Amino acid sequence: MKLTLGLPKGSLQKSTIELFQKADIHIRADERSYFPTSDDPELDLILMRPQEIPRYVEQGILDAGITGLDWTIENNAKVVRVCELEYSKVSRQRCKWVLAVSEDSPFRKPADLRGKRIATELLSTTKRYFKSKKIPVDVEFSWGATEVKPPRLVDAIVDITETGSSLRANRLRVIDVLMETMTILIANKSSWENEAKRRKLENITILLQGTLNAERFAGLKCNVRKSDLKRVLMVLPALHNPTVSTLSDEKWCAVETVIHVDEIKKIIPLLKRAGATGIVEYPVNKVIP
């Protein structure tokens, strides 16, 4: 059994391959080829534009694919949404499709654009957005560099933003948000009903989500006198209960746990004051709840 999986080519390609690498699925992609190879013999990989992946998954040409929620909605694709994968090309935050105008334009709200021209790559969704608000506009497809078009070429744009830096650099002002989007793993309905392919997708989901979860956690271990153990455990949070094991010196024990990275700088001084020694922080590769 082979699972045909579409991977996003373009801005998400590098971060996707890095995510699989951290999940112990090693992908080798030649920049001149659209057919990467991996060390998993059950995977048949294809690189393609994320805009196209939902359509090919729906048609069954691909068993599954990694794409955006936005492009799945844009294609109105009838697919199984297997899981969300909180990562993007720059950060781990969700991106937004926004309606933006030039900073010095008179437009303050969507209704002000009545009869105006809007450029976007998200054509169908943008048309549905304005139709739902009963605002007649002329929506045209943008082939790229959308943010440079207002105000000379169009009156407004609908564009995707992750940090907002490109909008600010081009002196654009957001007047509404159409949707939040994130990377998702989708599957063909028939492929999802196939027990072997479904199990494979579930395995991939566990590995990828476990890898993403791990970025928010770190391992922490230390040595503690048994007389100080109660105080140490009182200040030490954990996913569940910390692991406590006796050392060769029976008066001492080792304590090990996994905690959120945001808590590290607060917890380590508390551990030291509670009597812990030999405190070691280490990265974790996967966290599976």
N, C-alpha and C positions, 0 to 999 in steps of 0.2 A: 504494500500500500504506500502510495506517495501522496502527500498533501501539496497541492499547487497553491503557493502563497505569493501574493503580490506585495512588493515592498515599494514605498514611495521614493520616486526619483526626484532629485532637486534639493530644496532647502532642508528637507527632513532626512535625506538619505544618510548623511554621516551620523547624525544622532541616533537613527534607527539601528544602523549596523553596530554602533558602539553599545547600545542597549542590549542587543542580542549577544554581543561579545561578553558583556558582564554577566549575562544570564547563562553563560557557558555554551552558547550556540555560536560557533565561530564561522563567520561569513567572509568569503573572499570575493571582492567585486572589482573586476577590471573596468576602468573608466570608459573603455571602448565597447564594453559588452553590456547587454541588458539581461544577461542570465548569470547571476552570481552562483557560486558554489558554496557549500557548507560542509561541516563535519557530521551533519545529521543526514543519514541516507534516506530518511523518510520525507525530506523536504525537497520540493521542486520550486525554486525561487525565480521570480521575474520582477525586474525593475520597471516601473511605469509611473506616469504622472498620477498623483493622488486624485486628481479630478476625474480620472477615467476608471479607477479601481472599483468604485461601487457598481458601475454599470456592468463590468466584466464579472464581478462576483455574482450579481443578480442573474446574469445569463448563464452562469455555471462554467464559464471559461476558466475562471479561477475558483478554487474551493473557498478561499478566504483571502483577506487582504488587510493591510494597515493603511488607513486613510484618515480623513478628517470627518468629524460629525457634520461639518458644513457641506462638504461635497456629497455626503450621503443624502442629506436633505435636498441639496440642489438637484441631484439626479432623481430624487423621489424613488430611491432604490429600495426594493422589497427584499431586505436581507435580515439576517440575524445579527444583532449587536451583541457580540460575545463579551467584550469588556472595554472599559476606558483605560487609556494609558496616558497618565499625566506627564507628558513631556512635549517639548516643541523644539524648534531649531536653536533657540538661545537659552531658554530657561525651562522650569518645570511648572510654569503658570499657564493658565488658559489664555487663548487669544480671543479677540473680539472683532467682529465685523461692525464697523461704525460708519455712520453717515457724517461726512466732514465737508466743510466749506472753507474758503479762504478766510484768514483771520480778519481782514478788513471788509468782508462782504456784509451786506445788510441782513443776511439770512440768520434767524435766531432759532427757528423751529422747523420741522419738516413741512408744515403747511405753507411756509413762506416760499417753498420751491415749486409751487403750483405752476405748471406750464414750462418748467425749466428742464435743462439737460443734465442727466446723471450718467457718469461712467463707472463701470464696475466689471470685474471678472465673475461675480456672483449674480449672473443675469436673472435667472428665474426667481430666485429668492428675493431679489430686490424688487422685481415687478410685483410679486405677491405682497411684499411689505407695503408698497405705495397703494396697491389696489385695496388692501384691507383698511387703509386709512382714507380711501376715496380721494386721493390726491393725484390728479392727472399729471404725469411727467413723461419725458422722453428718456428711456433707459437704453444706453448703448453699451456694447461689449468693449472692454478695454483689453488690449493685448499686452499690457504690462506698463510699468512706470506710471501707474494710475495717479499717484500722489502729486505728480508734477503738472497735472492738467488744469486744475482750477487756478485762477479764474478765466484764463485766456481761452481754453478749449472747451471747457464745460463749466457748469455752475456749481456742481457738487460731485462728490465721489462716494461710493461705498467700497471701503477697503479694509483689509485685515491688519490688525495691529497687535503686537505682543508687548512692547514696552512704551509705545507712543513716540519714540525718538524720531522716526522717519516723518511722522505727521508734524512734529514740532520743527524739524529741520526745514520742512517745506511750507511753514507758516500756515498750517491748517488747524481748524477748530472743530471739535466734535460737537454735533448737535443732537445725535441720538445713537443708541446701540441697537443693532438689528438682532444680534445673537452672540452668545458665547460659544466657542467651539473648542474641541480638544481632539487629540489623536485617539482613534478607536480601532479595535480589531473586529472585523465583520466577517460573516460566513454566509455562503450560499445555503439556502434552506434545505436542499436535498443533501448537501455535504454534511450539514449539521445533524441530519437524521441518520447518517451512516455512523455506526457505533465506533469504528476504528478512527475515522477522521475526527469525530467529535472528541474522543478521548485524547487524540493528539493535540487538538486545539485547546482543550482544558489543561493539558500538560504545559503547553507554551504559555498560556495565561498565568499559571502558577509561577513559572520561572520569571516571566517579564514583570509581573506585578510585585513579586518578592524582591526583585532587583531594585525596582523603583522605591519600594517601601524602605529598603535598606539605606537609601540615601538620607533618610530622616533619623536614622538611629546609629548608635555607636556601642561597642562593647566596652565594659568596664570591669576590671578585676582588681582585687587587693587582698592583702593579708591582714588579719585582725586577731587580737588576743580574744579568747573566748569570754573573758570578763568584760570586753568592750563590744561584743557582738550585738547585743540588744540595742545599744545606742547607734551603731552603724546601720542596722536594719531599719531603724526609725527614720533615717534621712535618705535612704536609698530607694528610689522608685524603680519599678521594673514592669516589663510587659506582663509577667505573672509574678511568681515568687523568685527571689534570687537563689542561685545555687550555692549551697554552703557545704564545704567538704573539709574534713580534718586533715591537718598536715602531719608530718612525721613527729614534730613536737606537739604533743597532745594539748598543750596550752594554747595553741594557735589553730586557726582555720583559714581557709581561702573562701572568698566571696566573689561570685561572678554574676553579672547581669547585663541586660541590654536596655539602654535608656535613650530618650529622645536627645538629639544633638543640642537642642536649645537649652537643655538642663545641665549640660556638662560643666559649664563655667560656674554654675551655682553649686553643684553637687560635690565637686572635687574638694574645695576648701572645707565643706561641711564634713566630708569623710575624714579628712586629715585631722580636724578638730575632735572628731568622735573617736579617734584612736587608730584609724586605718593606716597601714604602711604599704610600701611597694605598690602604689596605685598605678595601674597601667590602663590607658585608653587605647582601643584598637578599632579599625574599621570592620564593618560586617558586610558581606557580599549579598546576602539575601535575608529578608525577614518575612516569614510566612506565618500569618496569624493562625 
